[in-house]
Amino acid sequence: MRTHSTSRPLAVLVLGDVAAAQQRADQLRLRGFATFIAQDESELSWLLGVAQIRPTYAVVDLSSPIGPGTSRVLLLVGMARLAAIAGLPVVLVGAEEDDARFFRRVLALFPCDPGNTAILSALPRTSAG
């Protein structure tokens, strides 16, 4: 007879530049983590409401160069808003110390991309099954 675990599997929401977020998500999936990407509020609403995905943490990837005409502050505000809507603690990648002020619960801040092993080591395992 099977017993169901009461703890949730670790799931990660990746926020950031589309290409960088997709690459990060693919790498995390290869390591066995349920990983989802949302680029805006409508995608996040669909994940949380329709698909009923319940990520445990958000990885905000700011390591990609910002294109001309794009404001870093606006990018930070947008990513912080998505993390807040989802109610998730975050790991910031490619962030400056000052960037953390935009986010409610920062687990770790990496000034450059440290690789997925370092990012995953910053995630508490209390929710893992």
C-alpha positions in Angstrom: 0.0 0.0 0.0 1.3 3.5 -0.9 1.5 6.2 1.6 1.4 9.8 0.6 4.0 12.2 1.8 2.7 15.3 3.5 5.6 17.5 2.3 5.6 19.1 -1.1 8.2 18.5 -3.7 10.6 21.3 -4.3 9.5 23.5 -7.2 11.2 26.5 -8.5 9.8 29.5 -10.4 12.4 31.2 -12.7 12.0 34.9 -13.4 14.2 37.0 -15.7 15.1 37.4 -19.4 13.2 34.9 -21.5 16.3 33.1 -22.9 18.2 33.1 -19.6 15.1 31.9 -17.7 14.5 29.1 -20.1 18.1 28.0 -20.0 18.2 28.1 -16.2 14.8 26.2 -16.0 16.2 23.5 -18.4 19.3 23.0 -16.3 17.2 22.8 -13.1 14.9 20.3 -14.7 17.8 18.1 -15.6 18.7 18.0 -11.9 15.2 16.7 -11.1 13.5 19.9 -10.0 10.0 20.9 -11.1 10.7 24.3 -12.7 8.4 26.8 -14.2 8.8 30.2 -15.9 6.6 33.3 -15.8 7.5 36.4 -17.6 4.5 38.5 -16.6 1.4 38.6 -14.4 -0.8 36.8 -16.9 1.6 33.8 -17.1 2.0 33.8 -13.3 -1.8 33.9 -12.8 -2.2 31.0 -15.2 0.4 28.9 -13.4 -1.0 29.6 -10.0 -4.7 29.7 -10.7 -5.4 27.5 -13.7 -2.5 25.0 -13.5 -2.4 25.3 -9.7 1.3 25.1 -9.7 2.8 25.8 -6.2 6.4 26.8 -6.5 8.5 26.8 -3.3 11.1 29.4 -4.3 11.9 31.9 -7.1 15.2 32.3 -8.8 15.4 35.8 -10.3 18.1 35.7 -13.0 19.4 39.2 -13.6 22.7 38.0 -15.1 21.7 38.7 -18.7 22.7 42.1 -20.2 19.9 44.6 -20.2 19.0 45.8 -23.7 19.1 49.4 -24.8 16.1 51.4 -23.6 15.4 49.0 -20.8 15.6 50.3 -17.2 17.2 48.0 -14.6 14.9 49.5 -12.0 11.8 48.7 -14.0 13.1 45.2 -14.5 13.7 44.8 -10.8 10.3 46.2 -9.9 8.6 43.8 -12.3 10.4 40.7 -11.1 9.9 41.7 -7.4 6.2 42.1 -8.1 5.9 38.7 -9.6 7.8 37.1 -6.7 5.5 39.0 -4.2 2.3 37.9 -6.0 3.5 34.3 -5.8 4.5 34.9 -2.2 7.9 33.3 -2.7 11.3 33.8 -1.2 14.0 34.5 -3.8 17.5 33.8 -4.8 18.9 36.7 -6.8 21.5 35.9 -9.5 23.5 38.6 -11.2 22.3 41.1 -8.7 23.9 44.0 -6.9 23.6 44.5 -3.1 21.2 47.3 -3.7 18.8 45.2 -5.8 17.7 43.2 -2.7 15.7 46.1 -1.5 13.1 45.5 -4.1 12.3 42.0 -2.9 10.5 40.9 0.3 12.4 37.7 1.2 15.8 37.2 -0.2 17.5 33.8 0.6 20.7 34.6 -1.2 22.3 37.1 -3.5 24.9 36.2 -6.1 26.6 39.1 -8.0 27.4 36.8 -10.9 26.1 33.4 -12.0 27.6 30.9 -9.6 26.1 27.9 -11.4 23.1 25.8 -10.4 24.9 23.9 -7.6 25.4 27.1 -5.6 21.9 28.3 -6.3 20.4 25.0 -5.2 22.5 25.0 -2.1 20.9 28.3 -1.1 17.4 26.7 -1.1 16.3 25.3 2.2 15.4 21.6 1.8 12.5 21.7 4.4 9.9 21.3 1.6 11.6 18.5 -0.2 10.1 15.1 0.0 
